[in-house]
Amino acid sequence: MRLPPIAAVISAFALAGGVSVIAARTAVAVVEDVSASEVRAALAAQGYDWASVQADGLQVVIEGAAPTEAIRFRAMSAAGGVVDASRVIDNMRVVEAETPPPPDFAVEILRNDSGVSLIGLIPAGTDRAALIAEMERAADGLPVTDLLDVADHPVPEHWASALRYAGRALQTLPHSKLSVRPGRVRVEAISESPEAQRKLESELARLKPDTVRLALRISAPRPVITPFTARFVIDEDGARFDACSADTTEAQAAIIAAAEAAGASGEIDCILGLGVPSDEWGEAVSRAIAALADIGGGSVTFSDADVSLVAAQGTDAAAFDRVAAQLETELPDFFALEAVLPEAPEARPEGAPEFNAVLAEDGALRLSGRLPDQLASTTVENFARARFGGDGLAVATRVTDGLPGDWSVRVLTGLDALSLLSEGRLAVGPDNVAVSGLTGRKSAAADIAGLMAEKLGQGAKFDIDVSYREELDPIAGLPSPEECLRQIAFVTADTKITFDAGSASITAEARPVIDDIAEIVRRCPELEIEVAGYTDSQGRDEMNLELSQERADAVVEALRRARVPVAGFTAVGYGEADPIADNGTSAGREANRRIEFRLSGAQAATEDGTEDEAATEDGTEDEAETEAGAEADGEADTEAETGTDDDTAAGPQPMEKPGTGPRARPSDEEDE
């Protein structure tokens, strides 16, 4: 059956439409696949594997997380090079940048004769003006070059305390380099002598806040050792050095190794110094120590090129002769050996000559025993007065005939050695000189050995038994500023410094307190103290301020008259400011009339920084300040009587001027 013409037309159009739709869809799919593949290949060629590509008709959509904005832009450009840029749809996002780590804040401080230079990076929160002012004070008039950069980052922990400590340390280091980092300070400096090196190390260690780690490298020129000495002993107490010197680290290591092989133990101190008589010193001392070990006991002493080998009593003569001959052959030609084999001891006859000296802890010296003639007696007494002073000298010697010819030399040498001790004993006999005692000088044993070897000559027998005590060391035993302040607080805790009514004249009752404070300050070198005067509220503000200043001046003047170094003292009058008690009562007014002692300058700044950080970071207060009984805004105060005060309280501004002596106050405005 034939379709009607109209139906045929409609069918033809329907078929054509269906074919067109299929063709269009196929064409779109082909275009999408080709576009996506080419764009994907272009992105992969650039290394943008993080990008995903999807096609939507003629549009190409790029998605993914671009590492940076610049890479996102490059990905768009790469896709636009394959298809028309208008067809590229950007659905990419940029990964959020991680917070960069804080910069490495550090300051290098260089100081020499031409001035101070600061190089480094500091946080914006650092008080740059205060830092430069601190450096200018330390430079003592020399120029300060500021080459610091600033970064806008938070101030790191312990940064401020490290900077404050570096500024204070710089004041004592004229030739130095300080490296400052948060909570760390490294000091490299040059000192004038080993003694100055020890003093600097001790001082810097005392000044260090608890929040700062300190690395010290202070060099000193090697000491000149005259005579160049080494003495090694083997006896019933073991093997040990009485003195050890070396010219190089290699010689030092060889000598120590020989001593350890001979039985020495523990820490061995062998001083590096100048003045060695021969480049073969290390070899000579090492061979002599080995020879002494072969003998089994005795001592070997080097005094420059003179070598003395003394065997212990009872040593086999044949063995001694063999070892002595071998040592004489092995020693370099420059050295001269004297070998001594003591004879068997004979019973000392009753009343054998002897000289004794006893140095007491308080410095008193007692001499007793025998001397050859009146001239020797006078010489020994005068020598003792010169070395020990005459106040505590007691002489109980007597003149006796028949003493050895070198008796006077032995006595004077022994007294010279005894003067290196804080307390001890000297015994001089016919065949021996013995020195024993305690000292605060680390090199005392070596110095005594060198002295004995030089003065008594080769083959002389002497014994040294000297112990070092840190509490006797005048450098290591120095108290810190905070310790000095606590001692002053203890003295003034029960007895305050009082004045005559209405004047700045210190009362007689307060003089012992001044004397006690003076004694404390003498043991505290370079102490910076503010002597603060306060009054009650009776009378006019101006008069109270003036009177408090005069009283503070009077205290400083009294300490000066007591021969105390007061160069670092500052007298400040605060008037009626900062009351610690109620001025409405008699007891309160009495409490407010007071003299306070507190650290000032760099010492106060260091302590303030330590306490402030301790309070905020650890939640604890400085225990030392609690013992002192006072705290004022992080500043350690020592008051003439117990209590606390607030330095920020309203009141007249402090008055500071040089002391002009006490001045009377009108009687109608007396505060006492």
Helices and strands as residue ranges (DSSP letters): H 5-45, E 52-56, E 59-66, H 69-80, G 85-87, E 88-94, E 106-112, E 115-123, H 128-139, E 144-151, H 159-170, E 176-181, E 184-190, H 194-207, E 213-219, E 229-235, E 238-243, E 245-246, H 249-261, E 271-272, H 281-295, E 298-303, E 306-311, H 317-330, E 336-340, E 355-359, E 365-371, H 374-388, E 393-399, H 407-418, E 423-428, E 433-439, H 444-456, E 462-468, G 470-472, H 481-492, G 508-510, H 511-522, E 529-534, H 541-561, E 569-573, H 586-592, E 594-599, H 601-613, I 614-618, H 623-628, E 637-639, E 655-656, G 667-669
